[in-house]
Each structure stands twice: as structure tokens, then as C-alpha cells.
Amino acid sequence: MAEIKKVFTPEFRNRLDNIIWFNSLDESVIHQVVDKFIVELQVQLDARGVSMEVSQDARHWLAHKGYDKAMGARPMGRVIQEQLKKPLANELLFGSLVDGGTVKVSLVNDALEFEYLSEKEAAMH
């Protein structure tokens, strides 16, 4: 509370109804946030006939990259956008996933690696 008094004027503080303190997120909660983003992306991919498999190592890496002690899980959306959605976009529009298929996401040398399988290839696996 002392920090709030230092930073904000009395006029501003009087406009506040409540002050809510947030604890740091537990690692399991961070992984749930990653899973939420993956499920949302899978719904979008389902509409295009694409299934996605994300390894546990890749999920853990995304959780680590998308969490910041000061910001919480706020950076997660950007990490998912940059690390998952952007690489998939080109394949969905012009590459091997145009007609559907499967993408397998794994972690190799501290980076996400994508394996794209057409519908025919996915059916054979």
C-alpha cells in the first residue's frame, strides 16, 4: 500500500473502489493457459480439415517462453502467434496443408519443429 501512495495522487486513489493483489501463477496454471490457446487454435484448424499434435516438450517450452514473472501470462498470446500461428499460416494457405492434413509440433534444439502430413500421409501413419 505504501508503494501505491508513493506513485498515485490522493485524487486518483480516492477513485479506486478496491485494490486487488495477484499472486504469481503456478506452473500448472501456466500450462493450462498454453492448452487453452492450443485448443482455440485447433478449433480454427478443424474448420480447414487440419489436426494438430503438440508434444509435451513443445507445450512446456511455450509455457516457459510465454510467461513473465512481472507480466504473468500476458505475453503468451504473442508467443503463440509468433511461434505457432505464423509458421502454420503459410502451410495452410500455400503449402502441404491446403487440402487438410496433420501437423505435428515438437521441440528440437530449443525451437519448435513442424512436421506436415497431407491427409493421405496422415491416414497411412
Stockholm file with secondary structure:
# STOCKHOLM 1.0

chainA/1-125         MAEIKKVFTPEFRNRLDNIIWFNSLDESVIHQVVDKFIVELQVQLDARGVSMEVSQDARHWLAHKGYDKAMGARPMGRVIQEQLKKPLANELLFGSLVDGGTVKVSLVNDALEFEYLSEKEAAMH
#=GR chainA/1-125 SS CHHHHHHSCHHHHHHCSCCCCCCCCCHHHHHHHHHHHHHHHHHHHHTTTEEEEECHHHHHHHHHHHCBTTTBTTTHHHHHIIIIIHHHHHHHHHSTTTTCEEEEEEEETTEEEEEEECHHHHHHC
#=GC SS_cons         CHHHHHHSCHHHHHHCSCCCCCCCCCHHHHHHHHHHHHHHHHHHHHTTTEEEEECHHHHHHHHHHHCBTTTBTTTHHHHHIIIIIHHHHHHHHHSTTTTCEEEEEEEETTEEEEEEECHHHHHHC
//
